[in-house]
Amino acid sequence: MNELELMNIVDHGKLNNFLEKVQRTYDQRITYHNDLHGADVMQFAGYLMLRCNLIDILHLDKLDCMSLIIAAIAHDLGHDGFNNNYHVNAITRRAIDSNDNSVQETYHAVQLF
């Protein structure tokens, strides 16, 4: 965030509180989709913007960059550690709520390749 010069567009206290809340919200019992994974994805988003010229390619402004960083760190909040097929086969509330549509479409698309 320093290299992207984003620290001057945010309230440092609010950002710190937000990041602490994100960290606490990730389930530490989940072995992959946890806070460390969120931090890895955030770091990679920063790498893409700074080292792969993503800012210029996509014409990103500071708000775009901050939005990408926030989306990256929080992208798996609430992940339960199970994949879509598990939810469909176990007939979980998540599968019922989504009516298995996104799961089935993804599964069939993968089978085509």
Secondary structure, 3 states (H helix, E strand, C coil): CCCCCCHHHCCHHHHHHHHHHHHHHCCCCCCCCCHHHHHHHHHHHHHHHHHCCHHHHHCCCHHHHHHHHHHHHHCCCCCCCCCHHHHHHHCCHHHHHHCCHHHHHHHHHHHHC
